[in-house]
Amino acid sequence: MPKTIAYLRVSTGDQDLNCQKLELHEYARRNDITIDEFVEIEISSRKSTKARKIDELLENLHVDDLLLVSELSRLGRSVGQVIQIVDSLVKKEVRLIAVKEGIKISGKQDIHTKTIITMFALFAEIERDLISERTKQGLQAARAKGVKLGRPKGPGKSRLDKYKLEIEALLNNGSSKTFVARRYKTSLPNFYKWMKKHGIQLKPDC
């Protein structure tokens, strides 16, 4: 028998899952829908679909099941990501309702569903263009202010730097470079480069 799963997500403790739950309860009551299960999670939309329990949710949804969300942004952080999730739902013939947007997807490859996905794809393209344009404008503004862009030239800092005295003591007391590299969790070639950078004399290991 088809089931209805409500998915609720907030990014921070400042937001309230109960508000979403009340909204979905009210929608279900008005539309004679019985919610069989609530999936609730407090996590940033920047986290992976696995961390946000989206992967698990998709596994538990089957043909004719209904996924109920307060709004599409609960599913993904971008239009492109939402499209991927919606496409997965359609392929599994799972229905979707997003309350705030008033979007209903039947889970079938009908004209209505294809139209919505096409619109999503258009919005995703616009979103990418806007992000690209904002990035270019930001770079131009930074250059105009004399900010040097790109990776700084010259050798950067190494996490080994703070252990320099310890490493020199170990080497002076007869420890091999292989032993020291393993102790400080770095590769031997990187360790040789670090020694050369700091002018530590290279001697063959015993």
Stockholm file with secondary structure:
# STOCKHOLM 1.0

chainA/1-206         MPKTIAYLRVSTGDQDLNCQKLELHEYARRNDITIDEFVEIEISSRKSTKARKIDELLENLHVDDLLLVSELSRLGRSVGQVIQIVDSLVKKEVRLIAVKEGIKISGKQDIHTKTIITMFALFAEIERDLISERTKQGLQAARAKGVKLGRPKGPGKSRLDKYKLEIEALLNNGSSKTFVARRYKTSLPNFYKWMKKHGIQLKPDC
#=GR chainA/1-206 SS CCCEEEEEEESSTTSCHHHHHHHHHHHHHHTTCCCCEEEEEECCTTSCTTTTTHHHHHHHCCTTCEEEESCGGGTCSSHHHHHHHHHHHHHTTCEEEETTTTEEECSSCCHHHHHHHHHHHHHHHHHHHHHHHHHHHHHHHHHHTTCCCSSCSSCCCCTTGGGHHHHHHHHHTTCCHHHHHHHTTCCHHHHHHHHHHTTCCCCCCC
#=GC SS_cons         CCCEEEEEEESSTTSCHHHHHHHHHHHHHHTTCCCCEEEEEECCTTSCTTTTTHHHHHHHCCTTCEEEESCGGGTCSSHHHHHHHHHHHHHTTCEEEETTTTEEECSSCCHHHHHHHHHHHHHHHHHHHHHHHHHHHHHHHHHHTTCCCSSCSSCCCCTTGGGHHHHHHHHHTTCCHHHHHHHTTCCHHHHHHHHHHTTCCCCCCC
//
